[in-house]
Structures are given as C-alpha cells and as structure tokens.
C-alpha cells in the first residue's frame, strides 16, 4: 500500500507566498518518488478568491485542506495573524491527527517557523510511530517579525529553532547555513534549495505584448524593504540614467514601509522607475519574462545567509539573468557574465558598475546568458532532480 506524506504549512496557497510554492514542489517530488501527498494550509486563494477545503489544484495534484475556511476570513491583518498563530496551529494539528488516525501515514513534514504548530505536533506525535520532519527555510532577524523582539512570533520562532526543530526526526533545510547549523544538532538533515517545476507553462508564457526593447529593463519583485535593499538599486538606476543610459526599473510588490512612495514623490525618479504594486503570481512572472535582468541586493546578515531567495530561482527559470551580490548559496549557482552578473560587494559603487556593465552586453551575449539561466534552473532547481533525494531521506523511516 502506498504511504501518505502530510505536508503542513502556514502559507497561503497556491502561490501567494514563496513557501506555498516550495511545499507544492516538494509534494510533487514526493509524489513522483512513489508517495501519496496531502497538504494542510492556512488559506487557499485563487485570483484573490478564497477556495474551500478539499479544493484540488492541478499544479499540486493534491487535495489541500484550508484552515481559514473554519476560522473565517474577516478581521484586520493583526487580528487574523494572532488568530492564525494560536487557533490555526490547533486546527492544523487536529487535521494532522485525523489523517494519521486513518492509517498509512509515512511522515509529517511541517513548514511553520513562528507558530505554535511545531510545538503542538511535537508533543502530540511523541508517542506516534510517524516521523515528524521540519522544513526550515529561513531564520529571520527579530525586527522582521510582527511586533519585533518581544512579539509572540519572534519568541515562538526562536523557541522552535532552539528547542523544537533540533529534536525532530529529521530536518530539511533550504541553505548551507541552515544545514550546517542543524547538522550539529540532528543526525538526519538534508539540504534542498528552492524548487520549481521547469515544465510549468508559466515559464513559457506569450510575451509578444512586452514593451519596446529600446531600453534595458530591470525588474525587482518581492516584499519591498523586508529582506532586500531597494534604495540602492533606485539610486543606482538614477545615477546611470543621468549618464544617458536608456534604462528602466520595474518594481513589483508590497510597499508596506512606504519606501517607494517616498522616492516617487520626487519627480527626479519617476522617469526611470515604475512601481506596479502587488500582482498575482502569474502577472509577476509575465513582467519578469519581459525584463532583461532581475536585481537581488541584500546585506550580509543572518537572515540572508539562512534563507535562499525564491525569486533567484524563478528568474533563472524564466530565462532572465540575475544581477546579485553573494548571500546564502547564490554563489554556487550564479556565474558572472554566464547566467547573470555577480556584484562583488554590498555597495552602491559595485552595484552601479555591474548595472552599467549589463547595459553594454550585445544581443547575442544576452541570448546566451538567458539560455544559461534557463539551463541552471533546469539542472539545479527543478524538483525532478530531488526525487531520489527525498526518497532516500524518507527510506530511513519507512
């Protein structure tokens, strides 16, 4: 009989947050390794509409259980966050217990860094023979949590990192930094980077409606100001535009800190900066496909060493070369002038030099870089490359 793998996540499915995309592609790897998969999630939203539990997503090939259908969708951002922190963990743990009671569950894999869910499941599965595995994808700084250092999310997150994750049956990590950290605390640790499905049609969407290529278009997408530095790229684009470089920077994402609004209040920046705001994932990919380069620029901090930007992998999958400084494991995949440009240090000067260099690339070299970017994604980040890895990892428990 085929064993079931339960993947439990506090993300919004199918593609509102990067964590949801990771869980879906992990599920695909487990499915192709011969397991049946079920996903328990915080919410399911398609085109900004909430979907009922049991809704079947063709991209994941699994029924997805949604907590928010039971807890409701009303309330402010903060009220819902607090409710999901406490009640969401309880509800998902009950769903997990119910699935286990049906029998034939081979493993429970949880991605929920700052909730009570890991602690609850660790306690409830203590006497169970079902292995509990945590998928750890980041280690945020205190100021990146809602309410900061003394908020419940940071306190619970740090407790999980220090007392819950190390004592699990196994740990899946997204980066070498996290792998080395947990390898000293747990004997069953593997590293799996961000995953994509290279055969997904979104990487080959029709881009015939793209704007004129008389200028070099860069794109930044993500949660503005939370992890990435957007200020220096904006200043760098302004500096280069005054050198008569024909360039444009498209910015996609939530401006929750008002950084973009402040810059665009100055007419000096409006000519070369276009802020689009929040877009559905498929529209973000569409804008990415229409760009020459994607920019990722992060300071060297614990969070940037521990995490691994999904946008890096998505850019490569779209055939868009990446301009980035080296944080996390990016240096293992980004090759200067081959599939992007490596910014040698975290400074405005270094960023300007590389952006200017990227504008001088001739047509054929740019096509070669796009091809190399796509191949990097196919050979390094497609979930099919990790089918044997997850099969071997779970074979220890089954």
N, C-alpha and C positions, 0 to 999 in steps of 0.2 A: 504493500500500500504506500502511495506517495505521501511523504511527510509534508506538513504545513510549516511555513515560516511566517510569523506575525511581525510586521513592521509597524512600529508605533511612533508617531511623530506629532509634534505640536505645531507643525507648519500648515499653511493654507494651500490646499491642492486645487488644481493640478500644477500650477506654475506661478502662483503669486509670489512665493519666496523660493530662493535657490535650494533650501533644504528639502522642499517638496519634490523638486526635480531630481535631487540626489536619491531620495527614497524610492521614487518611481524607477529610476535606472538601476538601483540596487535590486529592486524587485524583479526587474527584467533579467538581471544576471542570475538570481536565484531560480527563477522560473526555467531559464534555459539550462540551468545546472540540474534540473530534474525535481524541483520542489514546487509545491503549490503555495502561493503567497496571498496574504490578506493584509490590508493596510488600515490602521486606525489613525484618524487625523483630527485636527482641531476643527477645520472647516473645509468645505468644498465650494469653490466659486468658479463658474464659467461665465465669461463676459460680464463679470460683476454681479452675477445672479447666484444665489445660494442654491445648492443642489441637495437633494435628500440623501440620507444614508443608504448604502447599497447601490448608489449610482455607479454604473460600470463605465470606466474610462478605457477607451480603446488603446490609448497610449501606454497604459499600465497593465492591461489585461487582468485587472483585479477589481473586485468589489471594494469600495472604500467606505468605511464607517466614519460618520461625521458627528463629533461631539456637539457642535453648535446647534444641530437640529433639536437637541434635547435641552440645551441651556438657553436657547434663544439668541437672536441677533441684535436685540436692542441694547441701548445704553451707550455711554461715552467710551472713548478709547481706553481711559484709565479704569473705568468700572468693568469693562469687558476683560481687560488684562488681568485684573485682580481675580475676577470670577473664574477665568480660564486657568489661572495659576493654581487655584485651590480646587474648585469643583471639576475643572477639566481633567486634572490628574486622576481624581477619584473615578470619574466616569470612564476614562480610558482604561484604568486598571480593572474595572468591573467588566468591561468588554473583553479585555485580555483574559481574565479568569474564566469568563463564559466560553471563549473559544478553546481554552485549554481543557475545560471540562468535557468538551466534545471529543477529546482524544486526538491522537496522531499529530500533535504539535512537536516539531523538531527543535525549534528555537524561537525566542522572542528577541527582536532587535529594536532597540529604543533610541530615538534621537530627540532629546528634550533636556537641554543643558541646564536651564534655570527654573525648572518646575519641580513640584513635589513628586511627580510621577516616578522618576528613577528610585527614590527612597521607598515609595509605596510598593512598587513592583519588587524591589529587592527584598522587602520584608515578606510580601505575600507569596513569593516564589521560593522562599528559603527552603521549604520542605518539599518542593516540587522537584521532579527529575528533569524538568525542562530548563535548558540553559538560558541564562539572561545575558545578553550581549549589548553593549552600548556603542553607538556610532557617534564619535566625538569629532566635531567639525570646526570648532573654534574655541578660543579662550579669551573672552572679552576683557577689556580694562574696566575697572569699577565705574568710570564716568560714562561708559557706553550702555550701562543698564538704566532702565527706567528708575528714577528716584536715587540713582547714584550708589555710593559706597554702602550706605546703611539701609538701602531699599531691600525689600524681600527677594527681589530677583537676583541681585548680586550675592546676598548672603546664602541663598539656596544654591545658586550656581557654584559658588566656591566650596560649599559643603559637598556637593555632588562630585566635584573634581578631586577633592582630597579624601573623601571617605566612602563614596558610593561607587564611582567608576572603577577605581583600582581593585575593588573586591568582587567585581563581576566575573562571570565565567569566561568572558572574553571582551576585547575592545577592538573596534575598527577605528582607525584614525585617518584623517584626511591629509596630514602633512608629516614630514620627517621630524619636525619639532615635537609634535604630539606623540609620535611613535616612540621617540627616544625617551620622552617623559614617562609614558605608561609602561614601556618595556622593563623599566626598573621596578615596577610595582605589580606587574601581572605577566604571567608567562605566555598567555595566549593573546598576542597583539599582532595585528596586520595593518598595513597602510594601503588605502585605496583612495586615489585622488578624486576630484570632481569627475562625474561621469556624464557622458552624453550618448545619445543614440544617433550615430552618424547617418543612419538611413532615414531618419525622421525628415519628412518632406519640408519642414520649416527651414532647413539649411539650404534648400534649393528653390526658394520662392521666386516668382517672377519679379524682377526689379527693373522692368522696362520703363516704369514711371519715375525712376530716380531723376534727381535734378541734373542740370548740365554739369559736365566734368571740367569746366573751365577753371575750377579751383580745387584745391586739395581739402577734402572734408575729413575732419577728425570727429570721433564720437566718444562721449563719456556717458556711461549709463550705470545706474545704481542708486543707493540711498545716499544722497549728497551730504557730505560732511561727517558721516558716521565713521567710515573707515578710510576713505580715500581723500586725498588733498585735491580739491578742485580750484583752490585760489591760485596756486602757482601756475597750473595749466592755463587759466584765464589770462593771467598777466603775461605769460609766455606768448600766447596767441596774439595779444595786443602788441607786444614788442615786435613780433615778426611781421604783423600786418603793416606796421609803420616802416618796415624795410621793403614795402611794396610786394610782399609775398601774398599771393592770392589764396587765402586760407579761410576756413570756417570751422567753428567748433559747435557741434550739436550736443546739448546736454539733456539727458532723459532721466527722470527720477523725481523722488520726493524732496522738495526744498524745505524740509521741516525746520531748519535752523535759519532760514531767510538769507542764506549766503548769496544765492543767485539774484534774488530780488534787490539786494543791496548793490551789487555790481551793475545790474541793468538799469538802475536809477540814474546812472551816469551814461550819457549818450555816447561817450567815447567807446564803450564796449559793445554797443548794440549792433554795430556794423558787422562784426565778425563772430558774435556769439548768438546762438539761437537756443532758447530754453523752451523745451516742448512740454515738460511736466511728466506726470505719471501716465504710462501707456500700458495696455495689455501686453503680455509677453510676446505674442506673435508680431505686434506692431513694433516693439522694441527691436526684435530680430530683423524686421523689414528695414528699419532705419540703419541698423548695423550693416546689413548687406549693401546698402547704398553708400557706405563710407570707405575711404581709402585705408584709414588706420583707426584703431581703438587705443585710447590712452588709459593707463592704470598707473597711479602715482601715490605711493604710500610711505609713511615714515617707518623706520625700523623700530617697531615696538613689539611687545609680547603678542598682541592680537594679530599683527601682520605676519609674525613668524609662525604662529599656531594655525591660523586659517589658511585657506587657499582660495583666491577669488574665482568663483564660478564664471564670472564674465571673461576671464582669461581664456578658459576652455571654450566658451561659447563663441568668442571672437574667432578663435582658430577654426572651429567647426564651420563658421560662416565664410571661411576663407579670407578673413580680414586680419592682416598683420597687426601685431600688438607693439605699442611703444610703452615700455615699462622699466622702472628700476627693479632691482632684485630684492624681493622679500619672499618668505616662505620657500617653496620649491620651484619658483618660477625659473630660476637659473638652470634647472635640469632640463628645461624644455625650450626656452627662448634663446635663439641663436642670432646674434647681431647680423643684420643685413641678409639673413636667410629666411626667417619667418616673422621678422619684426626688427625692432631696434632696442638695444639694451642701454638704458640710461645708467652711466657708471656710478652715479652718486645721487643722493637726495638733495638736490639744489636747483635753484632757478636757472643758473647758468648752464648746468648739464642738461636740463630739460630743453632749454632754448636751442642748444647745439643739435640735439637729436631731432627735434621737430623740424628745424631748418634743413638738416641733412635728409630727412624723409621727403621733403618737398622737391629735392633735386633728383630723386630716383626716376629713371626713364621708364617708359611704358613697359618694355619687355622685362625689365628687372622687377617691376611691380607685379606683373603677371606671375613671374617665377616665385615671388615671395608669397603671393596669395595661394598658389599651388602648394608650396611648402607648409603654409599654415594649415591648410586642409588636411594634408597628409599627417602632420603632427597630431592633430585631433583624432584622426582615424586610427593611428597606430599606438597612441599613448592614452587616450581618454574614452574611446568607445567602450561601452560596457561589455561587449563581447570579449574583449581582451582579459576580462577578470572573471569569466565563468569558471575556469579551472581553479582560480584563487579562492573564490567563495566556496566552491565545492570541497576543496581540500580543507579549508578552515572549519566548515561545519562537520566534516567527517570525523573530527576529534570527539564530537559529542554524540554522534549517531551510531 
